[in-house]
């Protein structure tokens, strides 16, 4: 009986610690005092113009961003990029290389608490970050919604799906939604990693993309590795099944399986595939 009580107490303590520190686990943000794009010449020289931006979100925080222009004028596609839960915008060189190859512009932000952005990350704060990026892209930067490809990888896929759904519900239509290695919900992803925890009771930030993606009316393209142990393949497939079968302009949803691939490094490992298959999405 004493052993049972001891084990039960140990389990309760572990559950309490995980519940208390869950946002630190979910958002292992890398911070930096400053992230000027000029300090990353490999990225800057791929674009005709590379500028630092500061965006104000609905909750009053100021977040950092890079605006990378492929050429003069604003007639290009714009990749609105939402990165995964680790690192910051300076580490997304694969995405920048891909965009430069398509002569596509990029607006890449760092969420609350990431890079040189203010605040702390929560689901609502990341939603606010995405909305601020969209408003800046279609406002101050002058892009039309149909020029913009909302792009998200891993956690950023949850951010991207929510923004795309909000925009489409508001009567605007992005050119497309590109998702890489993302989930149907954080609830299911957490349940996979912690099956012994009552995540339905403990989880604060749930990113229910499965409840949002049905309202996305633009074309949708997904990529997922078949050896992904961070976001298992079935979670990506379940999200795909929740998406509209066809966009409003008649383009079927697409799910691309990346054989022999895990969660990280997909753009580097499958660079040729991405360049070959995404031309219609990102080129003018």
C-alpha positions in Angstrom: 0.0 0.0 0.0 2.8 2.4 0.8 4.4 1.7 -2.5 1.2 2.3 -4.3 0.7 5.6 -2.5 4.3 6.6 -3.3 3.9 5.8 -7.0 0.6 7.7 -7.1 2.2 10.7 -5.5 5.1 10.6 -7.9 2.7 10.5 -10.9 0.7 13.4 -9.5 3.9 15.4 -9.0 5.0 14.8 -12.6 1.6 15.7 -13.9 1.6 18.9 -11.9 5.1 19.9 -13.2 4.1 19.1 -16.8 0.9 21.1 -16.5 2.7 24.0 -14.9 5.6 24.1 -17.4 3.6 23.1 -20.5 4.1 26.4 -22.3 7.8 26.2 -21.8 7.8 22.8 -23.3 5.5 23.7 -26.2 7.3 27.0 -27.0 11.1 26.4 -26.6 11.7 29.9 -27.9 15.2 31.1 -28.9 15.6 34.8 -28.0 17.9 37.4 -29.4 18.4 41.0 -28.4 18.4 42.1 -32.1 18.0 40.2 -35.3 18.9 42.6 -38.2 18.6 40.8 -41.5 21.9 42.5 -42.6 23.7 40.3 -40.0 22.6 37.3 -42.2 24.2 38.1 -45.6 23.4 34.6 -47.0 19.7 35.4 -46.7 19.9 39.1 -47.6 21.9 38.7 -50.8 19.3 36.4 -52.3 16.8 39.3 -52.5 16.9 42.7 -54.1 15.8 44.2 -50.8 15.8 42.9 -47.3 14.3 45.1 -44.5 13.7 44.8 -40.8 10.2 45.4 -39.6 8.5 45.9 -36.2 4.8 45.0 -36.1 2.3 45.9 -33.3 -0.1 43.2 -32.3 -3.7 43.5 -31.0 -2.5 42.9 -27.4 0.1 45.7 -27.7 3.3 43.7 -28.1 5.8 44.6 -30.7 7.2 41.7 -32.7 10.1 41.4 -35.1 9.9 40.5 -38.8 11.8 40.4 -42.0 10.5 41.7 -45.3 12.4 40.2 -48.2 11.6 41.4 -51.7 12.7 39.5 -54.8 12.5 42.4 -57.2 11.2 45.9 -57.6 7.5 46.4 -57.3 4.8 44.4 -55.6 3.6 42.1 -58.3 5.2 39.0 -56.9 3.7 36.3 -54.7 4.2 36.8 -51.0 5.1 33.9 -48.8 3.7 34.8 -45.3 5.8 32.5 -43.2 5.0 31.0 -39.8 7.8 28.9 -38.4 7.9 25.9 -36.0 8.2 26.0 -32.3 12.0 26.1 -32.0 14.5 28.7 -33.0 13.6 32.0 -34.7 13.2 33.6 -38.1 17.0 33.7 -38.8 17.1 29.9 -38.9 14.6 29.5 -41.8 17.2 29.6 -44.6 15.6 26.7 -46.5 12.3 28.7 -46.9 14.1 31.8 -48.0 16.2 29.9 -50.5 13.0 28.3 -51.9 11.2 31.7 -52.2 14.2 33.3 -53.8 14.2 30.6 -56.4 10.6 31.4 -57.3 11.2 35.1 -57.2 8.7 35.2 -54.4 8.7 37.8 -51.7 8.7 36.8 -48.0 7.3 38.3 -44.8 8.6 36.2 -41.9 7.7 37.0 -38.3 8.8 35.9 -34.9 6.0 35.1 -32.4 5.7 36.7 -29.0 8.8 35.8 -27.0 10.8 34.5 -30.0 13.8 36.2 -31.5 13.6 39.9 -30.7 9.8 39.9 -30.2 8.2 41.1 -27.0 5.8 39.2 -24.8 5.3 35.5 -24.1 3.9 32.9 -26.5 0.4 31.6 -26.0 -2.1 30.3 -28.6 -4.0 33.6 -28.6 -0.8 35.6 -28.8 0.3 33.6 -31.9 -3.1 34.2 -33.5 -2.6 37.9 -32.8 0.9 37.8 -34.4 -0.5 36.2 -37.5 -3.3 38.7 -37.8 -0.8 41.6 -37.4 1.4 40.1 -40.2 -1.6 39.7 -42.6 -2.8 43.3 -41.9 0.7 44.6 -42.5 1.0 42.6 -45.7 -2.3 43.7 -47.2 -2.1 47.2 -45.7 1.3 49.0 -45.5 3.0 46.6 -47.9 0.2 46.7 -50.5 -0.3 43.0 -51.4 -3.6 41.8 -52.6 -5.0 38.7 -50.7 -4.8 36.7 -53.9 -1.0 37.3 -54.1 -0.3 35.7 -50.7 0.5 32.1 -49.8 0.1 31.5 -46.1 2.8 29.1 -45.1 3.3 27.2 -41.9 5.5 24.3 -40.7 4.9 22.2 -37.6 3.4 24.6 -34.9 3.3 27.3 -37.6 0.9 25.1 -39.5 -1.6 25.6 -36.6 -1.0 29.3 -36.8 -1.4 29.3 -40.6 -4.6 27.3 -40.7 -6.2 29.6 -38.2 -5.2 32.7 -40.1 -6.3 31.3 -43.4 -9.7 30.3 -41.9 -10.2 33.8 -40.4 -9.3 35.5 -43.6 -11.5 33.3 -45.7 -14.4 33.7 -43.3 -13.9 37.5 -43.6 -14.5 37.3 -47.4 -10.9 37.5 -48.5 -9.1 34.7 -50.4 -5.4 34.1 -50.2 -3.7 32.4 -53.2 -3.0 29.3 -51.1 -2.3 27.6 -47.8 1.0 25.5 -47.7 1.4 23.3 -44.6 4.5 21.2 -43.8 4.7 18.6 -41.0 1.7 19.9 -39.1 -1.1 18.4 -37.0 -4.8 18.3 -36.9 -4.8 19.6 -33.3 -2.2 20.1 -30.6 -4.5 18.1 -28.3 -3.9 15.0 -30.4 -0.2 15.7 -30.8 0.1 16.1 -27.0 -1.9 12.9 -26.5 0.5 11.0 -28.7 3.5 12.1 -26.7 1.9 11.9 -23.3 -0.7 9.1 -23.5 -0.7 8.6 -19.8 -1.7 12.2 -19.1 -5.2 13.6 -19.1 -4.2 16.2 -21.8 -7.9 17.0 -22.4 -8.1 18.5 -18.9 -4.6 20.0 -18.7 -3.7 21.4 -22.1 -4.1 25.2 -22.4 -3.2 25.8 -26.0 -5.0 23.4 -28.3 -4.6 24.7 -31.9 -7.7 23.0 -33.2 -6.8 23.1 -36.9 -9.3 20.3 -37.5 -12.1 22.7 -36.5 -10.8 25.5 -38.6 -9.6 24.1 -41.9 -13.1 23.5 -43.3 -13.5 27.3 -43.7 -10.4 27.6 -45.8 -11.6 28.3 -49.3 -8.2 28.7 -51.1 -6.1 25.9 -52.5 -4.4 23.7 -49.8 -1.1 21.8 -50.2 0.3 19.6 -47.4 3.6 17.8 -47.1 4.4 15.2 -44.4 7.3 12.8 -43.8 6.3 9.1 -43.4 8.8 8.7 -40.5 7.7 11.7 -38.5 7.9 10.9 -34.8 7.2 14.5 -33.6 3.9 15.0 -35.5 3.0 11.5 -36.6 1.7 11.0 -40.1 -1.9 10.1 -39.1 -2.3 13.6 -37.6 -1.4 15.2 -40.9 -3.7 12.9 -42.8 -6.6 13.6 -40.4 -6.1 17.3 -41.0 -6.1 16.7 -44.8 -9.4 14.8 -44.5 -11.0 17.7 -42.7 -10.0 20.2 -45.5 -12.4 21.0 -48.3 -11.9 18.6 -51.2 -11.7 21.4 -53.7 -10.9 25.2 -53.4 -13.4 27.8 -54.7 -11.4 28.1 -57.9 -11.6 24.4 -58.5 -8.2 23.1 -57.3 -8.3 19.8 -55.4 -6.6 19.6 -52.0 -3.2 18.0 -52.2 -1.3 15.8 -49.7 2.3 14.9 -50.6 4.0 12.1 -48.7 7.8 12.5 -48.3 9.2 9.0 -48.1 12.0 8.2 -45.6 11.6 11.6 -43.9 11.1 12.6 -40.3 10.0 15.9 -38.9 13.0 18.3 -39.3 15.0 19.3 -42.3 12.4 18.5 -44.9 13.2 21.6 -47.1 16.8 20.7 -47.3 16.3 16.9 -47.8 13.6 17.4 -50.5 14.7 20.7 -52.0 14.4 19.4 -55.5 10.8 18.1 -54.9 9.7 21.4 -53.4 11.1 23.4 -56.3 9.6 21.1 -58.8 6.1 20.9 -57.3 5.5 24.3 -55.9 6.1 26.5 -58.9 2.4 26.9 -59.6 1.8 28.0 -56.0 4.5 30.5 -55.7 5.4 31.7 -59.2 3.4 34.6 -60.7 
